[in-house]
Amino acid sequence: MSHLVLARHGESAFNAKSLWTGTWDVPLTEKGRKDAALMAKTIKDIKPAVAYTSLLSRARDTLEIILDTNKWARVPIYASAALNERDYGDLTGMNKWAVEEQYGEEQFNKWRRGWNEPVPNGETLKQVFRRVAPYYDTHIQRDLKHGKNVLVVAHGNTLRALMKYIEELSDKQVESLEMPFGTIAVYEYNAHGKLTGKSQLEIKSTAPPA
């Protein structure tokens, strides 16, 4: 049996201010670093043989904290733009609640959680899916089929897209799928790389929603 662990990065400086972050590379807050250490303790019994993350520092630093906290040495790390957060285009850097007030709740929710809702000069979740799914097939699934535990530390929308693919969720179902701070999804696979189960682990976190 092998495990795939999906963990969202800790709170970033933009998350703390409720700003749309997207592909901007902003650092973790002190709270984000502490939450990463809590994530490590939560998954301490599932040592990964390999780890994947994005090119953005908030995800990479969260991964490093997890590995260091659990004293997991010599775990190969692969970073790819395929796992970067969704590009929020013109919304990047704007306050989320100010955007909701300006454009209304319906449009706000479409931009925030919609499957194929265009963001000015940005990506849809569908476009994120189109880069995440092939990366999973080529790299992550290969490791799982070889019986390896895999840790992926990435971003809210990257993980939502990946979970849609793994769980074969409909376009409508993914719109209500959440990956809050402090939540870790653990998938179990048999010797043939077939999904056999899923569980969710949580840490206590007071970070704002994405």
C-alpha positions in Angstrom: 0.0 0.0 0.0 1.1 3.5 -0.7 -0.2 6.9 0.4 -0.6 10.3 -1.4 -0.6 13.2 1.1 -1.9 16.5 -0.1 -1.1 19.5 2.1 -1.9 23.1 1.6 0.9 25.7 2.4 0.7 27.6 5.7 -0.7 31.2 5.9 1.1 33.7 3.7 1.5 37.4 4.1 -1.3 38.0 1.6 -3.6 35.4 3.2 -3.3 37.2 6.5 -4.6 40.4 4.8 -7.3 38.6 2.7 -5.6 39.5 -0.5 -5.8 37.5 -3.8 -2.4 36.0 -4.0 -2.3 33.8 -7.1 1.2 33.5 -8.7 2.7 36.3 -6.7 5.5 34.9 -4.6 4.9 36.1 -1.0 6.4 34.6 2.1 4.8 32.7 5.0 3.8 34.5 8.1 5.1 33.4 11.5 1.8 31.7 12.0 2.1 30.0 8.6 5.4 28.6 9.7 4.0 27.3 13.0 1.1 25.7 11.1 3.5 24.0 8.8 5.2 22.4 11.9 1.7 21.3 13.1 1.1 19.7 9.7 4.4 17.8 10.1 3.3 16.3 13.4 -0.1 15.4 12.0 1.5 13.2 9.2 4.6 12.0 11.1 3.6 8.4 10.6 3.4 8.7 6.8 7.1 9.3 5.8 7.3 10.1 2.1 9.7 8.6 -0.4 9.4 11.6 -2.6 7.9 15.1 -2.4 6.4 17.5 -4.9 5.8 21.2 -4.6 5.4 24.4 -6.7 7.9 27.0 -7.6 6.4 29.5 -5.1 8.2 30.0 -1.8 5.2 29.7 0.5 4.7 26.1 -0.7 8.4 25.2 -0.8 9.0 26.6 2.7 6.0 24.7 4.1 7.5 21.5 2.7 10.9 22.2 4.1 9.4 22.9 7.5 7.5 19.6 7.4 10.6 17.6 6.4 12.8 19.4 9.0 10.3 19.0 11.8 9.9 15.3 11.2 13.6 14.9 10.6 12.9 13.3 7.2 16.3 13.5 5.6 17.2 12.8 2.0 13.7 13.0 0.6 13.9 13.9 -3.1 12.0 17.2 -3.8 10.7 18.1 -7.2 9.3 21.6 -7.8 7.2 22.4 -10.9 5.3 25.4 -12.3 2.5 22.8 -13.0 1.7 22.9 -9.3 1.7 26.7 -9.0 -1.3 28.5 -7.6 -4.0 29.7 -10.0 -3.2 33.0 -11.7 -5.8 35.5 -10.5 -4.8 38.0 -13.2 -6.2 41.5 -12.5 -7.6 40.4 -9.1 -4.1 39.7 -7.8 -3.2 41.9 -4.8 -6.8 43.1 -4.3 -8.7 42.6 -1.1 -11.2 39.7 -1.5 -14.0 41.3 0.5 -13.6 44.6 -1.2 -14.0 42.7 -4.5 -17.1 41.0 -3.2 -18.6 44.4 -2.2 -17.8 46.0 -5.6 -18.9 43.1 -7.9 -21.5 41.4 -5.8 -21.6 38.0 -4.0 -22.6 36.0 -7.1 -19.7 37.2 -9.3 -17.3 37.0 -6.4 -18.2 33.3 -5.8 -17.9 32.5 -9.5 -14.4 34.0 -9.6 -13.4 32.4 -6.4 -14.8 28.8 -6.8 -16.1 28.6 -10.4 -14.9 25.8 -12.7 -14.6 27.7 -15.9 -15.2 31.3 -14.9 -12.8 33.7 -16.6 -10.8 36.1 -14.4 -9.5 39.1 -16.3 -6.0 38.3 -17.6 -5.9 35.2 -15.3 -6.6 31.5 -15.3 -9.8 29.5 -14.7 -9.8 26.4 -12.5 -10.3 24.4 -15.6 -7.0 25.7 -17.0 -5.3 24.8 -13.7 -6.7 21.3 -14.0 -5.2 21.0 -17.5 -1.7 21.5 -16.2 -2.1 19.6 -12.9 -3.7 16.4 -14.3 -0.9 15.5 -16.8 1.7 16.2 -14.2 0.0 13.8 -11.8 -0.1 11.1 -14.5 3.5 11.5 -15.5 5.1 11.9 -12.1 3.0 11.3 -9.0 1.0 8.3 -10.2 4.2 6.6 -11.4 5.6 6.8 -7.8 2.4 5.5 -6.3 2.4 2.5 -8.7 5.9 1.7 -7.4 4.6 1.6 -3.8 6.0 4.9 -2.7 4.5 7.3 -0.3 4.2 10.7 -1.9 3.8 14.2 -0.3 2.5 17.1 -2.3 2.6 20.6 -0.8 0.9 23.1 -3.0 -2.0 25.6 -3.1 -5.7 25.7 -2.6 -6.7 25.7 -6.2 -3.9 23.4 -7.4 -5.1 20.9 -4.8 -8.7 21.3 -5.6 -8.0 20.6 -9.3 -5.9 17.6 -8.3 -8.6 16.2 -6.0 -11.1 16.6 -8.8 -9.0 14.5 -11.0 -8.2 11.8 -8.4 -11.8 11.5 -7.2 -13.4 12.0 -10.6 -15.6 14.8 -9.4 -18.0 16.6 -11.7 -17.4 20.2 -12.8 -20.3 21.2 -10.4 -18.9 19.1 -7.5 -15.5 20.8 -7.6 -17.1 24.2 -7.2 -18.1 23.3 -3.6 -14.9 21.5 -2.8 -12.8 23.3 -0.2 -9.2 22.8 0.9 -8.9 25.0 4.0 -5.8 25.9 5.8 -4.9 23.1 8.2 -6.6 20.3 6.2 -4.6 17.4 4.8 -6.0 14.9 2.4 -4.6 11.4 2.5 -5.3 8.9 -0.3 -4.5 5.2 -0.1 -3.5 3.1 -3.1 -3.1 -0.6 -3.5 -0.1 -2.4 -5.1 -1.5 -1.7 -8.5 -1.7 2.0 -8.0 -5.5 1.9 -7.6 -7.2 4.3 -5.2 -8.7 2.4 -2.3 -9.5 5.0 0.3 -9.3 8.6 1.5 -9.2 10.3 4.9 -8.8 13.9 6.1 -6.6 15.1 8.9 -6.9 18.6 10.4 -4.8 20.9 12.5 -6.2 23.8 14.5 -5.7 26.9 12.5 -7.3 30.3 12.6 -6.1 31.5 9.2 -8.7 33.2 7.0 -10.3 31.2 4.2 -8.8 31.4 0.7 
